[in-house]
């Protein structure tokens, strides 16, 4: 059966100055509204890796002239080339769940797009910030492993749920492009995603992270979690233990893996978010304001955060909106 994603990338737009010689390749994926966040990831990587030639790849389903101009400016600021790979969402129909979001599966396209271009590519989620050297990943010998990865939260529970020997967070994957081709992983992962829909119906079950873990079980090298440090900006209820984060300044890649993201309005006082905001304010997306809470989960998080800081009026406002959203 033909791979339905074989022609999902319809066009590639090159922005910025093409690097001479060998470069390290970094890929990000997301819908058009995620471009500002992916831009911050790119500029954070450039900030801490001036001595490492990097080519960036952005996989996105739409590119307006405005965002094209901003990405071009970001490429100039980073002193790197940014290749924008335009995606046809219609190709993903056979693997979509009830949410209908194709973007969860965009990262399937990264290894085949880099096949013949690079021997490795670093995939990063758009809700990240780089704040250290990536040379270790650029030079890592991960031999016959398909990917170098970092363990996920509650790994043992996840392992038992999906029946694997380990379980990693797919927000960061250093992918062995050559081995991906040799093992036929592109065809395999698309087949697995389609079979998941047939098995589960279109109801919302699990997206690509479970599929990656099942397919790559036994083919991964686990590295230090500082290369995908899961930083939690969320607040728990009053009677639950609040999440403890390690010092963010000791991490290389910070992953804001929770409901609250660094572009949300109610977390702007966090020191790590101030650093993220400083990069954004110096970027082509400096005019993008923090996003206010929308939806039950975010309203609840905004109320809890206001409570933690003793902003009682703000707390009552967000709790009121949260209660209204449940009616």
C-alpha positions as CSV (number, residue, x, y, z in Angstrom):
1,X,0.0,0.0,0.0
2,X,1.3,3.4,-0.9
3,X,2.4,5.8,1.9
4,X,-0.3,8.5,2.1
5,X,2.3,11.0,3.3
6,X,4.7,10.4,0.4
7,X,3.7,13.7,-1.1
8,X,2.5,15.6,2.0
9,X,5.2,18.2,1.6
10,X,4.1,20.2,-1.4
11,X,6.8,22.9,-1.5
12,X,9.9,24.0,0.2
13,X,10.8,27.7,0.6
14,X,14.4,28.6,1.4
15,X,15.0,31.8,3.5
16,X,18.3,33.3,4.6
17,X,21.8,32.6,3.6
18,X,22.6,29.0,2.7
19,X,25.5,27.7,4.8
20,X,28.7,26.4,3.2
21,X,29.9,23.0,4.2
22,X,28.3,20.6,6.7
23,X,25.7,22.0,9.1
24,X,23.7,20.7,12.0
25,X,20.0,20.4,11.1
26,X,17.1,21.3,13.5
27,X,13.5,20.7,12.6
28,X,10.3,22.1,14.1
29,X,6.7,21.4,13.2
30,X,3.4,23.1,13.8
31,X,0.3,24.9,12.4
32,X,0.6,28.4,11.1
33,X,-0.3,30.0,14.4
34,X,2.7,28.2,16.0
35,X,5.3,30.0,13.8
36,X,6.0,32.7,16.4
37,X,6.8,30.1,19.0
38,X,9.0,28.1,16.6
39,X,10.7,31.3,15.7
40,X,11.7,31.8,19.4
41,X,13.1,28.3,19.5
42,X,15.2,29.0,16.5
43,X,16.5,32.3,17.9
44,X,17.2,30.7,21.3
45,X,19.3,28.0,19.6
46,X,21.2,30.6,17.6
47,X,21.9,32.7,20.8
48,X,23.7,29.8,22.5
49,X,25.3,28.2,19.4
50,X,27.0,30.9,17.4
51,X,30.0,28.6,16.9
52,X,27.8,25.8,15.4
53,X,26.6,26.1,11.8
54,X,22.9,25.2,11.8
55,X,20.2,24.8,9.1
56,X,16.6,25.1,10.4
57,X,13.6,23.4,9.0
58,X,10.1,24.5,9.7
59,X,7.2,22.2,8.7
60,X,4.0,24.1,8.6
61,X,0.6,24.0,6.8
62,X,0.4,27.6,5.8
63,X,2.8,30.5,5.2
64,X,1.5,34.0,4.8
65,X,3.6,36.7,3.2
66,X,3.9,38.4,6.6
67,X,5.2,35.3,8.4
68,X,7.5,34.6,5.4
69,X,9.0,38.1,5.9
70,X,9.4,37.5,9.7
71,X,11.0,34.1,9.2
72,X,13.4,35.7,6.7
73,X,14.3,38.3,9.2
74,X,14.8,35.6,11.8
75,X,17.1,33.7,9.4
76,X,19.2,36.8,9.0
77,X,19.3,37.3,12.8
78,X,20.4,33.7,13.3
79,X,22.9,33.9,10.5
80,X,21.4,30.6,9.2
81,X,19.2,29.2,6.5
82,X,15.6,28.4,7.3
83,X,13.8,26.0,5.0
84,X,10.0,26.1,5.2
85,X,8.3,22.9,4.2
86,X,4.7,23.4,3.3
87,X,2.3,20.6,4.2
88,X,-1.0,19.5,2.8
89,X,-3.2,18.5,5.7
90,X,-5.5,16.5,3.5
91,X,-2.9,13.8,3.3
92,X,-3.4,13.0,7.0
93,X,-7.1,12.1,6.8
94,X,-6.6,8.3,7.4
95,X,-4.8,8.8,10.7
96,X,-6.8,11.6,12.3
97,X,-8.5,11.1,15.6
98,X,-11.7,12.8,16.8
99,X,-9.9,16.2,17.3
100,X,-9.1,16.2,13.6
101,X,-5.7,17.8,14.2
102,X,-3.1,16.8,11.6
103,X,-0.3,18.7,13.2
104,X,0.3,16.0,15.8
105,X,1.6,13.8,13.0
106,X,3.7,16.4,11.1
107,X,6.9,15.1,12.7
108,X,6.5,11.9,10.7
109,X,7.7,14.0,7.7
110,X,11.0,15.1,9.2
111,X,13.3,12.1,8.5
112,X,12.2,11.5,4.9
113,X,12.5,15.3,4.1
114,X,16.1,15.2,5.4
115,X,17.0,11.9,3.7
116,X,20.0,12.5,1.5
117,X,20.6,15.9,3.0
118,X,21.8,15.1,6.5
119,X,22.8,12.0,8.5
120,X,21.0,13.3,11.6
121,X,18.3,15.9,12.5
122,X,17.3,17.3,15.8
123,X,13.6,17.4,16.1
124,X,12.3,20.0,18.7
125,X,8.7,20.9,19.7
126,X,7.6,24.5,19.4
127,X,7.1,24.9,23.2
128,X,10.8,24.8,24.0
129,X,13.7,27.2,24.7
130,X,17.4,26.3,24.0
131,X,19.8,27.8,26.5
132,X,23.0,25.9,26.0
133,X,25.4,24.3,23.5
134,X,24.0,21.7,21.1
135,X,27.4,20.5,20.0
136,X,27.1,17.3,22.0
137,X,24.1,16.4,19.9
138,X,25.7,17.5,16.7
139,X,28.7,15.2,17.4
140,X,27.1,12.4,19.4
141,X,27.9,8.9,18.1
142,X,24.6,7.1,18.5
143,X,25.8,4.3,16.2
144,X,23.0,1.9,15.3
145,X,20.3,3.7,17.3
146,X,17.4,5.2,15.4
147,X,17.2,8.1,17.8
148,X,18.7,9.7,20.9
149,X,16.0,10.6,23.4
150,X,15.1,11.5,27.0
151,X,12.8,9.7,29.3
152,X,9.3,11.0,29.9
153,X,7.5,11.8,33.1
154,X,6.0,8.8,34.9
155,X,8.0,6.5,32.6
156,X,7.1,3.2,34.3
157,X,3.3,3.9,34.1
158,X,3.7,4.8,30.4
159,X,5.8,1.7,29.8
160,X,3.1,-0.6,31.3
161,X,0.4,1.2,29.3
162,X,2.0,0.8,25.9
163,X,4.0,-2.4,26.7
164,X,7.5,-1.1,26.0
165,X,10.9,-1.5,27.7
166,X,11.3,2.2,28.0
167,X,9.2,5.4,27.3
168,X,10.6,8.7,26.0
169,X,9.2,12.1,25.4
170,X,9.0,12.7,21.7
171,X,9.3,16.5,22.0
172,X,13.0,16.1,21.4
173,X,14.4,13.4,19.1
174,X,17.9,13.3,17.6
175,X,17.0,11.2,14.6
176,X,19.4,8.9,12.7
177,X,18.1,9.7,9.2
178,X,20.1,6.9,7.4
179,X,18.8,4.2,9.8
180,X,15.3,5.6,9.6
181,X,15.4,4.9,5.8
182,X,17.2,1.5,6.2
183,X,14.6,0.2,8.7
184,X,11.6,1.6,6.7
185,X,10.4,3.6,9.7
186,X,8.6,6.2,7.6
187,X,6.3,3.6,6.1
188,X,6.0,1.8,9.4
189,X,5.0,4.7,11.5
190,X,2.3,5.8,9.0
191,X,0.9,2.3,8.9
192,X,0.8,2.2,12.7
193,X,-1.0,5.5,12.9
194,X,-3.6,4.3,10.4
195,X,-4.0,1.0,12.2
196,X,-4.5,2.9,15.5
197,X,-7.5,4.7,13.9
198,X,-9.0,1.4,12.7
199,X,-8.5,-0.2,16.1
200,X,-9.7,2.7,18.2
201,X,-12.3,4.2,15.8
202,X,-11.8,8.0,15.5
203,X,-12.2,8.6,19.2
204,X,-9.4,10.5,20.9
205,X,-6.9,8.0,22.2
206,X,-3.2,8.7,21.8
207,X,-1.3,10.7,19.3
208,X,2.1,10.0,17.8
209,X,4.2,9.8,21.0
210,X,2.9,6.3,21.8
211,X,3.4,5.2,18.2
212,X,7.0,6.5,18.2
213,X,7.7,4.6,21.4
214,X,6.2,1.4,20.2
215,X,8.0,1.5,16.9
216,X,11.4,2.5,18.3
217,X,11.4,0.3,21.4
218,X,14.9,-1.2,21.6
219,X,16.3,1.3,18.9
220,X,16.9,4.3,21.1
221,X,19.8,5.8,23.1
222,X,18.8,7.5,26.3
223,X,20.7,10.7,27.1
224,X,20.8,13.2,29.9
225,X,17.4,14.8,30.6
226,X,19.0,18.3,30.4
227,X,18.5,17.9,26.6
228,X,14.7,17.7,27.0
229,X,14.1,19.1,30.5
230,X,10.3,19.0,31.2
231,X,9.7,22.3,32.9
232,X,6.3,22.6,34.6
233,X,4.6,26.0,34.7
234,X,1.3,24.5,35.9
235,X,-0.1,25.0,39.4
236,X,-1.8,22.2,41.3
237,X,-4.8,22.6,43.5
238,X,-4.4,24.1,47.0
239,X,-4.0,20.8,48.8
240,X,-1.7,19.1,46.3
241,X,2.1,19.3,46.2
242,X,3.3,21.9,43.8
243,X,5.7,20.7,41.0
244,X,9.4,21.1,41.7
245,X,11.6,22.2,38.8
246,X,15.3,21.9,38.8
247,X,17.4,25.0,38.1
248,X,16.5,26.0,34.6
249,X,19.9,27.6,34.1
250,X,21.5,24.2,34.2
251,X,19.4,22.8,31.4
252,X,20.3,22.8,27.7
253,X,16.8,22.4,26.2
254,X,13.8,23.4,28.3
255,X,10.5,21.9,27.3
256,X,7.4,23.7,28.7
257,X,5.4,20.5,28.6
258,X,2.2,21.4,30.4
259,X,-1.0,23.4,30.0
260,X,0.7,26.7,30.8
261,X,3.1,27.9,28.1
262,X,5.7,30.8,28.3
263,X,3.5,32.9,25.9
264,X,0.6,32.7,28.4
265,X,-0.2,35.9,30.2
266,X,-0.5,34.5,33.7
267,X,3.0,33.0,33.9
268,X,5.0,36.1,32.9
269,X,6.5,36.5,36.4
270,X,8.4,33.2,36.3
271,X,12.2,33.9,35.8
272,X,12.5,31.3,33.1
273,X,9.6,32.9,31.2
274,X,11.2,36.3,31.5
275,X,14.2,34.9,29.7
276,X,11.9,33.4,27.0
277,X,10.0,36.7,26.7
278,X,13.3,38.6,26.3
279,X,14.2,36.5,23.2
280,X,10.7,37.1,21.8
281,X,10.9,40.8,22.4
282,X,14.2,40.9,20.4
283,X,12.6,38.8,17.6
284,X,10.5,39.6,14.5
285,X,7.5,38.5,16.7
286,X,8.0,41.2,19.3
287,X,4.5,42.6,18.6
288,X,2.8,39.3,19.6
289,X,1.2,40.0,23.1
290,X,1.0,37.3,25.8
291,X,-2.1,35.1,25.3
292,X,-4.8,35.4,27.9
293,X,-6.5,32.3,29.3
294,X,-9.1,30.6,27.1
295,X,-10.9,27.4,27.9
296,X,-11.5,25.6,31.3
297,X,-7.9,24.3,31.9
298,X,-6.2,27.6,31.2
299,X,-8.8,29.6,33.2
300,X,-8.2,27.2,36.1
301,X,-4.4,27.6,35.8
302,X,-4.7,31.4,35.7
303,X,-6.8,31.4,38.8
304,X,-4.4,29.1,40.7
305,X,-1.4,31.2,39.6
306,X,-3.1,34.4,40.8
307,X,-3.8,32.7,44.1
308,X,-0.2,31.7,44.5
309,X,0.9,35.3,44.1
310,X,-1.8,36.7,46.3
311,X,-3.5,38.6,43.5
312,X,-7.0,38.1,45.0
313,X,-9.0,40.3,42.6
314,X,-7.5,38.6,39.6
315,X,-8.0,35.2,41.2
316,X,-11.7,35.8,41.7
317,X,-12.0,37.0,38.1
318,X,-10.5,33.9,36.7
319,X,-12.3,31.5,39.1
320,X,-15.5,33.2,38.1
321,X,-14.8,32.8,34.4
322,X,-13.8,29.2,35.1
323,X,-17.0,28.4,36.8
324,X,-19.0,30.0,34.0
325,X,-17.2,27.9,31.5
326,X,-18.5,24.8,33.2
327,X,-22.1,25.8,33.2
